[in-house]
Amino acid sequence: MNVQSAAESGADDYPTLLEAGLNDWGGISPVTKDFINPEATWPQITMLGKRYGRRRFSLRERLAIYPEYAHRADFVDERLSKQLERHRGADGYARVN
């Protein structure tokens, strides 16, 4: 199961959220504003990485499909599979260049 929360709403409660099983901060962008929650600003990605690294969690970019489904043909339409392969790393997360 994947549990997602908006990063800007969990900024103060992140230790509790992580301990409860949160594994997805949703979308965080250094270049766009948050259209879902416009009254809050995006947290800084480097700040999030440091915070979670201290708690032995890593901040990773994922694609629009969760990693555990990215390898499964029953979840990926064959018309998208070549595009997905170009962007997906071996672990199912976004490829790191």
C-alpha positions, 0 to 999 in steps of 0.5 A, a space after each residue: 500500500 502506498 500512503 500519500 500526503 501533500 508535502 506542504 501540509 505535513 511539514 511540521 508533522 513529518 516524523 509522525 507521518 513517516 512512522 505511520 507509513 507515509 511513503 509518498 509526498 505527492 508532487 513537489 516542483 521547484 519550478 511550478 506553483 501548487 495548483 492543488 493547494 495554492 495557499 501553501 508553498 512547496 517545501 524545498 526539496 533539499 530541505 526535505 532530503 536532509 530531514 528524511 535522510 536523518 531519519 534514514 529515509 530517502 527522497 526519490 523521484 517517482 514516475 506517475 506510476 508507482 514503482 511496484 506497478 511500473 514493471 507490470 504489463 497488466 498496468 502499463 498500456 503497450 502504447 506507453 511501455 517504450 516511453 516508460 522504459 526510457 524514464 524508468 530505472 531498474 527499481 521502478 523509480 525515475 531514472 537517475 542520469 
